[in-house]
Amino acid sequence: MDLSRIIFAALVLVAGLAGGLPPLRRGPVRATRVLALGNAWAAGLFLGIGLIHMLPEADAEWRTLIPGYPVAALLASAAFLLVLFFEHVPLAPHEHGIVEGIEHGRDELAQELGAHATRPGAWVYTLLVALSVHSLLSGLALGSQTTLLRALPIFVAIVAHNTTEGLALGVSLARNAVPLRAAVGLVMLWGLATPVGILGGGVAADALSGHAGRIFAATSLALAAGTFIYVAALDIIQEEFTHGGDRVAKWWLALAGLAAAAVLAIWT
């Protein structure tokens, strides 16, 4: 196992737990303006990594394996719809925290993440599954990279977003009065999803060679690209720009995140 993958896994775990665990003891927290603005930057970075790095690389590899058919785009689209299913299909819309009378402003992120209705417990577990699915796929894509330069942009994007994503889960658990021991366990389970994906992807990449190894790496990249695009477009951009203020600042920060992904593409 490459040492860099172990380091990546440890840092991603720390970033996720740093966001997810504090709200469990302090109760529901209100997102600050800085957090909302940072979230917008992460959205641009996620979008850029998915569209500029992951998807083109996966497409180039798949077109050497199966010429003439956009397999990478198909897999990315399937991953997009898979995360959409877990987040929005099992529960009715009113169980997704769409509560009338919620005020939105600079702290809209915490209100959106923590507002739950008649069966909050079910939504918490659905949120956990949805977050874990794209976390695991992102980890697989990172772990399957064979060079540090190709892995670095994916790692930067995951770390940039994991703290906010952990906060989403931690706030939801706190607001729904999930017992502390159970809540800590759920945050830990989610936090381990990406590291497990990284280490599992690394083991598979090292074990597989030739045609099988290329298929695994290309598939992991394509699936993760779909989840990155979903997280950027629906989990972050839709919420940050639908509610609250600072839209101009958020737009510029999202553009800066995209620019960062574009600059990283020069060296990877």
Contacts in CASP RR format, 6 or more apart in sequence:
PFRMAT RR
TARGET T0000
AUTHOR 0000-0000-0000
METHOD contacts of the structure
MODEL  1
MDLSRIIFAALVLVAGLAGGLPPLRRGPVRATRVLALGNAWAAGLFLGIG
LIHMLPEADAEWRTLIPGYPVAALLASAAFLLVLFFEHVPLAPHEHGIVE
GIEHGRDELAQELGAHATRPGAWVYTLLVALSVHSLLSGLALGSQTTLLR
ALPIFVAIVAHNTTEGLALGVSLARNAVPLRAAVGLVMLWGLATPVGILG
GGVAADALSGHAGRIFAATSLALAAGTFIYVAALDIIQEEFTHGGDRVAK
WWLALAGLAAAAVLAIWT
1 199 0 8 1.000
1 202 0 8 1.000
1 203 0 8 1.000
1 206 0 8 1.000
2 202 0 8 1.000
2 206 0 8 1.000
4 148 0 8 1.000
4 151 0 8 1.000
5 142 0 8 1.000
5 143 0 8 1.000
5 151 0 8 1.000
5 198 0 8 1.000
5 199 0 8 1.000
5 202 0 8 1.000
6 199 0 8 1.000
8 142 0 8 1.000
8 143 0 8 1.000
8 151 0 8 1.000
8 155 0 8 1.000
8 198 0 8 1.000
9 194 0 8 1.000
9 195 0 8 1.000
9 198 0 8 1.000
9 199 0 8 1.000
10 195 0 8 1.000
11 155 0 8 1.000
11 159 0 8 1.000
12 139 0 8 1.000
12 155 0 8 1.000
12 158 0 8 1.000
12 159 0 8 1.000
12 162 0 8 1.000
12 194 0 8 1.000
12 195 0 8 1.000
12 198 0 8 1.000
13 191 0 8 1.000
13 192 0 8 1.000
13 194 0 8 1.000
13 195 0 8 1.000
15 158 0 8 1.000
15 159 0 8 1.000
15 162 0 8 1.000
15 163 0 8 1.000
16 162 0 8 1.000
16 163 0 8 1.000
16 165 0 8 1.000
16 166 0 8 1.000
16 191 0 8 1.000
17 166 0 8 1.000
17 187 0 8 1.000
17 188 0 8 1.000
17 191 0 8 1.000
18 163 0 8 1.000
19 162 0 8 1.000
19 163 0 8 1.000
19 164 0 8 1.000
19 166 0 8 1.000
19 167 0 8 1.000
19 170 0 8 1.000
20 166 0 8 1.000
20 167 0 8 1.000
20 169 0 8 1.000
20 170 0 8 1.000
20 187 0 8 1.000
21 170 0 8 1.000
21 184 0 8 1.000
21 187 0 8 1.000
22 29 0 8 1.000
23 29 0 8 1.000
23 167 0 8 1.000
23 170 0 8 1.000
23 171 0 8 1.000
23 173 0 8 1.000
23 174 0 8 1.000
24 170 0 8 1.000
24 173 0 8 1.000
24 174 0 8 1.000
24 180 0 8 1.000
24 183 0 8 1.000
24 184 0 8 1.000
24 187 0 8 1.000
25 180 0 8 1.000
26 174 0 8 1.000
27 174 0 8 1.000
27 175 0 8 1.000
28 110 0 8 1.000
28 114 0 8 1.000
28 171 0 8 1.000
28 174 0 8 1.000
28 175 0 8 1.000
29 110 0 8 1.000
29 167 0 8 1.000
29 171 0 8 1.000
29 174 0 8 1.000
30 107 0 8 1.000
30 110 0 8 1.000
31 107 0 8 1.000
31 108 0 8 1.000
31 109 0 8 1.000
31 110 0 8 1.000
31 113 0 8 1.000
31 167 0 8 1.000
32 106 0 8 1.000
32 107 0 8 1.000
33 106 0 8 1.000
33 107 0 8 1.000
33 246 0 8 1.000
35 109 0 8 1.000
35 164 0 8 1.000
35 167 0 8 1.000
36 106 0 8 1.000
36 107 0 8 1.000
36 108 0 8 1.000
36 109 0 8 1.000
36 240 0 8 1.000
36 246 0 8 1.000
36 250 0 8 1.000
37 246 0 8 1.000
37 249 0 8 1.000
37 250 0 8 1.000
37 253 0 8 1.000
38 164 0 8 1.000
38 253 0 8 1.000
39 109 0 8 1.000
39 164 0 8 1.000
39 236 0 8 1.000
39 240 0 8 1.000
40 236 0 8 1.000
40 237 0 8 1.000
40 240 0 8 1.000
40 249 0 8 1.000
40 250 0 8 1.000
40 251 0 8 1.000
40 253 0 8 1.000
40 254 0 8 1.000
41 160 0 8 1.000
41 253 0 8 1.000
41 254 0 8 1.000
41 256 0 8 1.000
41 257 0 8 1.000
42 157 0 8 1.000
42 160 0 8 1.000
42 161 0 8 1.000
42 164 0 8 1.000
42 236 0 8 1.000
42 257 0 8 1.000
43 231 0 8 1.000
43 232 0 8 1.000
43 236 0 8 1.000
43 237 0 8 1.000
43 240 0 8 1.000
43 254 0 8 1.000
43 257 0 8 1.000
44 232 0 8 1.000
44 253 0 8 1.000
44 254 0 8 1.000
44 255 0 8 1.000
44 256 0 8 1.000
44 257 0 8 1.000
44 258 0 8 1.000
44 261 0 8 1.000
45 156 0 8 1.000
45 157 0 8 1.000
45 160 0 8 1.000
45 161 0 8 1.000
45 257 0 8 1.000
45 258 0 8 1.000
45 260 0 8 1.000
45 261 0 8 1.000
46 157 0 8 1.000
46 160 0 8 1.000
46 161 0 8 1.000
46 228 0 8 1.000
46 229 0 8 1.000
46 231 0 8 1.000
46 232 0 8 1.000
46 236 0 8 1.000
47 228 0 8 1.000
47 229 0 8 1.000
47 232 0 8 1.000
47 233 0 8 1.000
47 237 0 8 1.000
47 254 0 8 1.000
47 258 0 8 1.000
47 261 0 8 1.000
48 228 0 8 1.000
48 232 0 8 1.000
48 257 0 8 1.000
48 258 0 8 1.000
48 261 0 8 1.000
48 262 0 8 1.000
49 153 0 8 1.000
49 154 0 8 1.000
49 156 0 8 1.000
49 157 0 8 1.000
49 228 0 8 1.000
49 261 0 8 1.000
49 264 0 8 1.000
50 157 0 8 1.000
50 224 0 8 1.000
50 225 0 8 1.000
50 226 0 8 1.000
50 228 0 8 1.000
50 229 0 8 1.000
50 232 0 8 1.000
50 261 0 8 1.000
51 225 0 8 1.000
51 229 0 8 1.000
52 261 0 8 1.000
52 262 0 8 1.000
52 265 0 8 1.000
53 153 0 8 1.000
53 154 0 8 1.000
53 261 0 8 1.000
53 264 0 8 1.000
53 265 0 8 1.000
53 268 0 8 1.000
54 141 0 8 1.000
54 154 0 8 1.000
54 221 0 8 1.000
54 222 0 8 1.000
54 224 0 8 1.000
54 225 0 8 1.000
54 226 0 8 1.000
54 228 0 8 1.000
55 72 0 8 1.000
55 73 0 8 1.000
55 76 0 8 1.000
55 221 0 8 1.000
55 222 0 8 1.000
55 225 0 8 1.000
55 226 0 8 1.000
57 150 0 8 1.000
57 218 0 8 1.000
57 221 0 8 1.000
58 72 0 8 1.000
58 75 0 8 1.000
58 76 0 8 1.000
58 218 0 8 1.000
58 219 0 8 1.000
58 221 0 8 1.000
58 222 0 8 1.000
58 225 0 8 1.000
59 70 0 8 1.000
59 71 0 8 1.000
59 72 0 8 1.000
59 73 0 8 1.000
59 222 0 8 1.000
61 72 0 8 1.000
61 214 0 8 1.000
61 217 0 8 1.000
61 218 0 8 1.000
61 221 0 8 1.000
62 70 0 8 1.000
62 71 0 8 1.000
62 72 0 8 1.000
62 218 0 8 1.000
62 222 0 8 1.000
63 71 0 8 1.000
63 72 0 8 1.000
64 214 0 8 1.000
65 71 0 8 1.000
65 211 0 8 1.000
65 214 0 8 1.000
65 215 0 8 1.000
65 218 0 8 1.000
71 218 0 8 1.000
71 222 0 8 1.000
72 218 0 8 1.000
72 221 0 8 1.000
72 222 0 8 1.000
72 225 0 8 1.000
73 222 0 8 1.000
74 222 0 8 1.000
75 219 0 8 1.000
75 222 0 8 1.000
75 223 0 8 1.000
75 226 0 8 1.000
76 222 0 8 1.000
76 223 0 8 1.000
76 225 0 8 1.000
76 226 0 8 1.000
76 229 0 8 1.000
77 226 0 8 1.000
78 223 0 8 1.000
79 134 0 8 1.000
79 137 0 8 1.000
79 222 0 8 1.000
79 223 0 8 1.000
79 224 0 8 1.000
79 225 0 8 1.000
79 226 0 8 1.000
79 227 0 8 1.000
79 230 0 8 1.000
80 226 0 8 1.000
80 227 0 8 1.000
80 229 0 8 1.000
80 230 0 8 1.000
82 133 0 8 1.000
83 130 0 8 1.000
83 133 0 8 1.000
83 134 0 8 1.000
83 226 0 8 1.000
83 227 0 8 1.000
83 230 0 8 1.000
83 231 0 8 1.000
84 230 0 8 1.000
84 234 0 8 1.000
86 126 0 8 1.000
86 129 0 8 1.000
86 130 0 8 1.000
86 133 0 8 1.000
87 96 0 8 1.000
87 126 0 8 1.000
87 127 0 8 1.000
87 130 0 8 1.000
87 234 0 8 1.000
87 235 0 8 1.000
88 96 0 8 1.000
90 122 0 8 1.000
90 126 0 8 1.000
91 119 0 8 1.000
91 122 0 8 1.000
91 123 0 8 1.000
91 126 0 8 1.000
94 117 0 8 1.000
94 118 0 8 1.000
95 116 0 8 1.000
95 117 0 8 1.000
95 118 0 8 1.000
95 119 0 8 1.000
95 120 0 8 1.000
95 122 0 8 1.000
95 123 0 8 1.000
96 123 0 8 1.000
97 112 0 8 1.000
97 114 0 8 1.000
97 115 0 8 1.000
97 116 0 8 1.000
97 117 0 8 1.000
97 123 0 8 1.000
98 115 0 8 1.000
98 117 0 8 1.000
99 115 0 8 1.000
99 116 0 8 1.000
99 117 0 8 1.000
102 111 0 8 1.000
102 112 0 8 1.000
102 115 0 8 1.000
103 111 0 8 1.000
104 111 0 8 1.000
104 112 0 8 1.000
104 243 0 8 1.000
104 244 0 8 1.000
105 243 0 8 1.000
105 244 0 8 1.000
105 245 0 8 1.000
106 244 0 8 1.000
106 245 0 8 1.000
106 246 0 8 1.000
108 239 0 8 1.000
108 240 0 8 1.000
108 243 0 8 1.000
108 244 0 8 1.000
108 245 0 8 1.000
109 164 0 8 1.000
109 239 0 8 1.000
109 240 0 8 1.000
110 167 0 8 1.000
110 171 0 8 1.000
112 239 0 8 1.000
112 243 0 8 1.000
113 167 0 8 1.000
113 168 0 8 1.000
113 171 0 8 1.000
113 172 0 8 1.000
114 171 0 8 1.000
114 172 0 8 1.000
114 175 0 8 1.000
115 175 0 8 1.000
116 123 0 8 1.000
116 124 0 8 1.000
116 172 0 8 1.000
116 175 0 8 1.000
116 176 0 8 1.000
120 175 0 8 1.000
120 176 0 8 1.000
121 176 0 8 1.000
121 178 0 8 1.000
123 172 0 8 1.000
123 176 0 8 1.000
124 172 0 8 1.000
124 173 0 8 1.000
124 176 0 8 1.000
124 178 0 8 1.000
124 186 0 8 1.000
127 168 0 8 1.000
127 169 0 8 1.000
127 172 0 8 1.000
128 169 0 8 1.000
128 186 0 8 1.000
128 189 0 8 1.000
128 190 0 8 1.000
131 165 0 8 1.000
131 166 0 8 1.000
131 168 0 8 1.000
131 169 0 8 1.000
131 190 0 8 1.000
131 193 0 8 1.000
132 189 0 8 1.000
132 190 0 8 1.000
132 193 0 8 1.000
133 227 0 8 1.000
134 224 0 8 1.000
134 227 0 8 1.000
134 228 0 8 1.000
134 230 0 8 1.000
134 231 0 8 1.000
135 162 0 8 1.000
135 165 0 8 1.000
135 190 0 8 1.000
135 191 0 8 1.000
135 193 0 8 1.000
135 194 0 8 1.000
136 193 0 8 1.000
136 194 0 8 1.000
136 196 0 8 1.000
136 197 0 8 1.000
137 220 0 8 1.000
137 223 0 8 1.000
137 224 0 8 1.000
137 227 0 8 1.000
138 154 0 8 1.000
138 158 0 8 1.000
138 194 0 8 1.000
138 224 0 8 1.000
138 227 0 8 1.000
138 228 0 8 1.000
139 154 0 8 1.000
139 158 0 8 1.000
139 193 0 8 1.000
139 194 0 8 1.000
139 195 0 8 1.000
139 196 0 8 1.000
139 197 0 8 1.000
139 198 0 8 1.000
139 201 0 8 1.000
139 224 0 8 1.000
140 197 0 8 1.000
140 198 0 8 1.000
140 200 0 8 1.000
140 201 0 8 1.000
140 204 0 8 1.000
140 220 0 8 1.000
140 223 0 8 1.000
140 224 0 8 1.000
141 154 0 8 1.000
141 220 0 8 1.000
141 221 0 8 1.000
141 223 0 8 1.000
141 224 0 8 1.000
141 225 0 8 1.000
142 151 0 8 1.000
142 154 0 8 1.000
142 155 0 8 1.000
142 158 0 8 1.000
142 194 0 8 1.000
142 197 0 8 1.000
142 198 0 8 1.000
142 201 0 8 1.000
142 224 0 8 1.000
143 151 0 8 1.000
143 197 0 8 1.000
143 198 0 8 1.000
143 199 0 8 1.000
143 200 0 8 1.000
143 201 0 8 1.000
143 202 0 8 1.000
143 205 0 8 1.000
143 220 0 8 1.000
144 201 0 8 1.000
144 202 0 8 1.000
144 204 0 8 1.000
144 205 0 8 1.000
144 216 0 8 1.000
144 217 0 8 1.000
144 220 0 8 1.000
144 221 0 8 1.000
145 151 0 8 1.000
145 154 0 8 1.000
145 205 0 8 1.000
145 217 0 8 1.000
146 205 0 8 1.000
146 217 0 8 1.000
149 267 0 8 1.000
149 268 0 8 1.000
150 268 0 8 1.000
152 264 0 8 1.000
152 268 0 8 1.000
153 261 0 8 1.000
153 264 0 8 1.000
153 265 0 8 1.000
153 268 0 8 1.000
154 224 0 8 1.000
156 260 0 8 1.000
156 264 0 8 1.000
157 228 0 8 1.000
157 261 0 8 1.000
158 194 0 8 1.000
161 231 0 8 1.000
162 191 0 8 1.000
162 194 0 8 1.000
166 187 0 8 1.000
166 190 0 8 1.000
166 191 0 8 1.000
169 186 0 8 1.000
169 187 0 8 1.000
169 190 0 8 1.000
170 183 0 8 1.000
170 187 0 8 1.000
173 183 0 8 1.000
173 186 0 8 1.000
173 187 0 8 1.000
174 183 0 8 1.000
178 186 0 8 1.000
201 216 0 8 1.000
201 220 0 8 1.000
204 213 0 8 1.000
204 216 0 8 1.000
205 213 0 8 1.000
205 216 0 8 1.000
205 217 0 8 1.000
208 216 0 8 1.000
237 254 0 8 1.000
240 250 0 8 1.000
241 247 0 8 1.000
241 250 0 8 1.000
241 251 0 8 1.000
END
